[in-house]
Amino acid sequence: MPGRKHLRGVGSKEQRQYEHIKEKAQRSGRYGKRAKEVAARTVMKQHKRKGHRKGK
């Protein structure tokens, strides 16, 4: 994915979720300049809830 930020430690499904959340937030203007941060935090929160851990 050229020009797209890849989140470290997540799979392709979670990466797609990140892109979807980020693009939707940017289109709606809901979070302003923080859209990327909010999308990343949301995906990582779900990632950790599923029991995934860093380094495993």
Secondary structure, DSSP 8 states (H G I E B T S, - for coil): -TT----TT--HHHHHHHHHHHHHHHHHTSSGGGHHHHHHHHHHHHHHHTT--TT-
